[in-house]
Amino acid sequence: MTCASHDPVAIRDIGDRRDIERLLRAFYQRVFADELIGPIFVDVAQLDLEAHLPIMCDFWETVLFRTGSYKRNAFRVHADLHSQCALAPPHFLRWVSLWVATVDSRHAGRYAELAKLRAGRIADSIGRRLISEPRPS
């Protein structure tokens, strides 16, 4: 008698917009529940996930697959938020850590690694720019 082995479903790479949308839904679930950055997204930004999701899908499609579908200014959005609530390095570090954990829990491969690398670079760049610009009073 042979025992069939029960292999866990292989985690695959990020392959398309549907994968990005699922990843973002899982990520924002973690973000909204996070004690450090959750209040920024929920109370300050009052983020409407259903309205925001297509924009973020465009952003990550452009970042990962170079689709050019994101036409907005990501820095401006964060600068506007920074004017309402001072965004500091610990906020960006937490955002990246939640992003990396979410990606790792769902995907592995070239685009998953690129998503983590680019998220770190984006967070670092936006964080440094916000610190260097005066915050409106």
Secondary structure, 3 states (H helix, E strand, C coil): CCCCCCCCCCCCCCCCHHHHHHHHHHHHHHHHHCCCCHHHHHHHCCCCHHHHHHHHHHHHHHHHHCCCCCCCCHHHHHHHHHHHCCCCHHHHHHHHHHHHHHHHHHCCCHHHHHHHHHHHHHHHHHHHHHHHCCCCC
